[in-house]
Structures are given as C-alpha cells and as structure tokens.
Amino acid sequence: MPQGVLSSPCRNECTETLWGILACPQCGHCLKRFGAGAVCGSCGVEYRRAASGQLDLQPKGKKRYRFKFELPPPCADAHVRFDPLPVNPVPEVDFRTFSVPERLTAELLSYFPKAKSRDSIMLDLGCGNGIHRVACERAGFEYLGVDRDSPAATILADAHALPLRDDSVDFVLSIAVLQYSPLPFAMTREVCRVLKPGGSFIGTVAFLEPFHDTYYHHTHLGTANVLRQGGLAVHRVAPSDEWSVLVAQARMALFPHMPALLSAALVWPLGALHKLWWRAGSLLSPKADETTRIRNTTGSFTFLASKPQ
C-alpha cells in the first residue's frame, strides 16, 4: 500500500477538536451531533453519513455566492516572485529522512509550516486518497482531509462552501485541485475565510498540462490574481522545470499509461533541443533567460500564500 494512504475507517472519523470547528455549509452556523450525523442549530438542515462512513457536509440546496472584485493596481504583482522554487534554507520542519509522497517535492515540503500547538489543524483540500496525511502529521498538525467523494477523506465537502468556522485552521494544502474548480475565486475566498490570520496556503495548479476534466489551467499571473482576489497575500508562484509541458503532455495525453521513463525518453531529444535554442537566444536577448524559459513552458505552478495578519 502506498505510504500515506488511509487503511483504517477510524482514521477518517472526526475528533472532538474537529467537531469544534464544523459549521453548516448553507448558513455558516454551528453544527450539532444528530444521531450518526449532524444538524444545523440555525437553519435545521440535517447532514447524514455517506455510504463510505464519513459525514457528508456538502450543501443540500442552492447557495448563492456574492463576489466583490477590486481592480488590481498596475504593479499588483511586482512583489511576487515567479522563478523556480528553491529549497528553503531554514525549514520549520525536518523532512530530510522523509520519503516524499507523490505530487509533493522536497522544495515544497521545505516551506511547510510547523504546528504551533497540539490543537493546530491543517486542511488538505481535495485530499484524494490521503497520501499527504503523513507529511502533515509530521509537521505536528491534526489532519482534516476534505474531498467530494473520496473514502479516505475525513469529511465530504465542497471547496466552494467549506463546512468550517471562520479563522479555524492554521494551514491549508491543495495539490493539483484549483484547476478543477468551476469558481476558483470562490474556492480561494473560502480558503482565506477558514484560515487563521497569518496561516499558510500552499499548493500546486496546472498550467500546460493537457485537459483532464478540468475547468481552468492557470498562468503565473492568473494564479497570483485568483489568490489575491480571494483575499490572500501572494508570496511566490513557482514554475516546475521537471514537470515541463513536454513531460506532462507525453505522460498524460500523448502516451497515456506508458511507463514514465519511456515517455520521458521519447520527448527528451525535443526537450534538449528546446533548451539549446533558448540558450542561443539568450546571447541575443536578455529576455530569453532560464527563468522565463521554465515559466513559459512549465506544466504546473507551485504557489505560496498566506492570510494577512
């Protein structure tokens, strides 16, 4: 079984600490235990358990979301770094002997915050099979995995209407989820709402990957904008050189189900030629630098953001 995949049903049961931050996704008021499920003490909506055993806290009816956008100033992204992500020289958590889970990188892990107390909660938004749980618990957090239909999730919920109280979690992780959101501004606004002031939001989002039931693939500027419009402070939007457009397209679309090493080998000559061409171009134009090459041809971006104090 892959490291981090949940195997015991009791591991996705809500603890007393998690019950203390749950809220009705319809109206935002507190939830109370009701039989095996929960009920809102204000609007009276009942929430039952799914067949897989978790509380299903997805909205039961239509929910309207009001948006108020602020026009960004001309230099809104001047302070945001868009270069590849280096390893943090002063990480808060020691992952040196840790086996890096799928879709995380050593660079991304080096920016994980450390839990401030035993009651610190982190939200794995779009947790899938829960493979990132071990990394989050190593950082000292109580884990809350949220997904729409995964049996490994702690609760079932919609990222656009999180069933959590305001200012209730210390850290949000979201790996390759933002591109699946039909309303990404609502998703980032919900993340900002449930984060405590100063809390971190770390994740990845697709750019030049092929279509895979996704809504929006985000450029570096688009990623910064959707985070900022959600109310978050954006620190970095970093392109991946390893997960380039060539590798992503080969593995996910051109040669699906082919062994990764073989698909990478097939596009390696084109990738090598591409790098040589850009290197030659850099002799003629300062705009053809390595950071621009990686940014313009990456398959995905990693982002670092936080909720303002």
C-alpha positions in Angstrom: 0.0 0.0 0.0 1.4 3.5 -0.9 2.8 5.5 2.0 0.1 7.8 3.5 -3.0 6.0 2.0 -5.6 5.6 4.7 -6.4 2.0 5.5 -8.5 2.1 8.7 -12.1 3.5 8.8 -11.5 5.0 12.2 -8.8 7.3 10.9 -11.4 9.4 9.0 -13.7 9.9 11.9 -14.0 13.5 13.3 -12.3 14.1 16.6 -13.6 16.4 19.3 -11.3 19.1 18.1 -12.6 18.8 14.5 -16.2 18.8 15.7 -15.5 22.1 17.4 -14.8 23.9 14.1 -17.5 22.3 11.9 -20.2 24.7 10.5 -23.2 24.4 8.3 -22.2 25.0 4.6 -25.6 26.5 3.9 -25.7 29.2 6.6 -22.4 29.1 8.5 -23.9 28.4 11.9 -22.7 25.7 14.3 -23.4 22.0 13.7 -24.6 19.6 16.4 -24.4 15.9 16.6 -27.7 14.3 15.5 -27.8 10.6 15.6 -24.9 9.3 13.5 -24.9 12.6 11.6 -25.2 16.3 12.3 -27.8 19.1 12.2 -27.5 22.9 11.9 -28.8 24.6 15.0 -29.9 27.6 12.9 -31.4 26.5 9.6 -32.2 23.0 10.7 -30.6 21.2 7.7 -29.6 17.6 8.5 -26.4 16.1 7.3 -26.1 12.3 7.2 -23.1 9.9 6.6 -22.1 8.7 3.2 -22.0 5.0 2.3 -18.2 5.2 2.9 -18.9 6.3 6.5 -17.9 10.0 6.6 -20.1 12.9 7.4 -21.4 14.3 4.1 -21.3 18.1 4.6 -21.9 19.2 1.1 -24.6 21.9 0.6 -28.0 20.3 0.3 -29.5 23.0 -1.9 -28.6 26.1 -4.0 -26.2 28.5 -2.4 -25.6 32.0 -3.7 -22.1 33.5 -3.5 -21.7 37.2 -3.7 -18.5 38.5 -5.4 -16.9 41.9 -4.9 -13.8 42.3 -7.0 -11.2 45.1 -6.6 -9.4 46.2 -9.7 -5.7 45.4 -9.2 -3.2 48.3 -9.5 -0.8 48.3 -12.5 2.0 46.9 -10.3 0.0 44.4 -8.3 2.4 41.5 -9.0 5.6 43.5 -8.7 6.5 41.9 -5.3 5.6 38.3 -6.3 8.5 36.0 -7.3 7.8 33.9 -10.4 11.1 32.0 -10.5 11.6 28.2 -9.7 11.2 27.3 -6.1 14.5 26.6 -4.3 14.8 24.6 -1.1 14.0 26.7 1.9 17.4 27.1 3.7 15.7 27.4 7.1 12.7 25.0 7.0 10.4 24.8 10.0 10.0 21.0 9.7 12.8 18.5 9.2 11.8 16.2 6.2 15.4 15.1 5.5 14.8 11.4 6.3 11.2 11.5 5.0 10.0 9.6 1.9 8.4 12.4 -0.2 4.8 11.5 -1.2 3.6 11.6 -4.7 3.0 15.1 -6.1 5.0 16.8 -3.3 8.6 17.8 -3.8 11.5 18.4 -1.4 11.3 22.1 -2.3 7.6 22.3 -1.5 8.0 20.4 1.7 10.7 22.7 2.9 8.1 25.5 3.1 5.6 23.5 5.3 4.8 25.5 8.5 5.2 23.8 11.8 2.2 23.4 14.1 2.2 26.0 16.8 0.3 23.8 19.3 -1.2 20.3 19.7 -4.6 21.8 18.7 -3.3 23.2 15.4 -5.4 21.9 12.5 -4.5 21.7 8.8 -6.9 21.3 5.9 -5.9 19.0 3.0 -8.3 20.4 0.4 -9.0 17.9 -2.3 -7.2 15.2 -0.3 -7.8 12.3 -2.7 -6.5 9.1 -1.2 -5.0 10.9 1.8 -1.4 10.3 0.7 -0.2 13.7 2.1 -1.5 13.0 5.6 1.8 11.6 6.9 3.7 14.7 5.9 1.1 17.0 7.5 1.1 15.0 10.7 4.9 15.0 10.8 4.6 18.8 10.9 2.5 18.4 14.1 -0.9 19.2 12.7 -4.2 17.5 13.3 -5.2 16.4 9.8 -8.5 17.3 8.2 -8.9 15.8 4.7 -11.7 17.1 2.6 -12.9 15.8 -0.8 -16.2 15.4 -2.6 -16.3 11.6 -2.8 -13.1 10.0 -1.6 -13.4 7.3 1.1 -10.1 8.5 2.6 -11.4 12.0 3.4 -12.3 12.9 6.9 -15.4 14.7 5.7 -17.1 15.1 2.3 -17.4 18.8 1.4 -17.4 21.3 -1.4 -14.4 23.6 -1.7 -16.7 26.5 -2.6 -18.7 26.1 0.6 -16.4 24.7 3.3 -18.3 23.5 6.4 -15.8 25.2 8.7 -15.9 28.2 11.0 -14.1 31.4 10.2 -10.5 31.5 11.3 -10.4 27.9 12.3 -7.4 26.2 10.6 -3.7 27.0 10.7 -2.6 25.6 7.3 -4.2 24.7 4.0 -2.7 22.4 1.5 -4.1 22.0 -2.0 -2.3 19.8 -4.5 -3.5 19.9 -8.1 -7.0 20.9 -7.2 -7.5 24.5 -8.2 -7.8 23.6 -11.9 -10.9 21.5 -11.1 -12.8 24.4 -9.6 -15.6 25.9 -11.8 -15.4 29.0 -9.5 -11.8 29.4 -8.4 -12.4 32.8 -6.9 -15.0 31.3 -4.5 -12.5 28.5 -3.6 -9.7 30.9 -2.7 -12.1 33.1 -0.8 -13.3 30.1 1.2 -9.6 29.2 1.9 -9.0 32.7 3.2 -12.1 32.7 5.3 -11.3 29.5 7.2 -7.6 30.3 7.6 -6.4 31.9 10.8 -4.6 35.3 10.3 -1.1 34.5 9.3 -2.0 31.0 8.2 -0.3 29.5 5.2 -1.9 28.3 1.9 0.5 26.1 -0.2 -0.4 24.2 -3.3 0.0 23.5 -7.0 -2.1 24.2 -10.0 -2.0 23.0 -13.7 -0.8 25.3 -16.5 0.3 23.5 -19.7 -0.9 20.1 -18.8 -3.5 18.5 -21.2 -7.2 18.7 -20.4 -8.3 16.1 -17.8 -11.8 17.1 -16.8 -10.5 20.5 -15.6 -12.1 23.9 -15.9 -9.2 26.4 -15.8 -5.4 26.0 -16.2 -3.7 29.0 -14.7 -0.8 31.1 -15.9 1.5 32.5 -13.3 -0.3 35.8 -13.4 -3.7 34.1 -13.3 -2.6 32.1 -10.3 -1.5 35.2 -8.4 -4.7 37.0 -9.3 -7.1 34.3 -8.2 -5.2 34.0 -4.9 -5.1 37.8 -4.4 -8.8 38.3 -5.2 -9.5 35.6 -2.6 -8.0 37.9 0.0 -4.7 36.2 0.3 -1.2 37.6 0.3 0.8 36.0 -2.5 4.5 35.3 -1.9 5.6 33.1 -4.7 4.2 31.4 -7.9 7.0 29.0 -9.0 7.2 27.0 -12.2 8.4 23.4 -12.3 11.2 22.6 -14.7 10.9 18.9 -14.1 7.2 18.8 -14.9 7.5 20.6 -18.3 4.9 20.9 -20.9 6.7 18.1 -22.9 6.8 15.7 -20.0 3.2 16.5 -18.9 1.8 16.1 -22.4 3.7 12.9 -23.1 2.7 11.2 -19.8 -0.9 12.4 -19.6 -2.1 12.7 -23.3 0.4 11.6 -26.0 1.3 8.3 -24.4 -1.1 7.6 -21.6 -0.3 4.5 -19.4 3.2 4.2 -20.9 5.9 3.8 -18.3 7.1 7.2 -17.2 10.7 6.7 -18.0 9.9 5.6 -21.6 7.5 8.5 -22.3 10.2 10.9 -20.9 12.8 9.4 -23.1 10.6 9.9 -26.2 10.4 13.7 -25.7 14.0 14.1 -24.3 15.6 15.0 -27.7 13.0 17.7 -28.3 13.5 19.0 -24.8 17.3 19.1 -25.2 16.9 21.0 -28.5 14.5 23.4 -26.9 17.0 24.2 -24.1 19.8 24.7 -26.6 17.7 27.0 -28.7 16.8 29.2 -25.7 20.4 29.2 -24.6 21.4 30.5 -28.0 18.6 33.1 -27.9 19.9 34.3 -24.5 23.1 35.5 -26.3 20.9 37.8 -28.4 18.2 38.9 -26.0 18.2 39.3 -22.2 14.5 38.3 -22.2 15.4 34.8 -23.2 16.7 33.8 -19.7 16.3 30.5 -18.0 13.6 31.6 -15.6 11.4 32.9 -18.5 12.0 29.6 -20.4 10.9 27.5 -17.5 8.0 29.7 -16.6 6.6 29.8 -20.2 6.9 26.0 -20.7 6.0 24.5 -17.4 3.2 22.0 -16.8 2.3 23.4 -13.4 3.0 26.1 -10.8 3.6 25.8 -7.0 2.2 28.7 -5.0 2.9 30.1 -1.5 0.4 32.4 0.0 -1.0 33.4 3.4 -3.8 35.1 5.1 -2.8 38.7 6.1 -2.5 39.3 9.9 
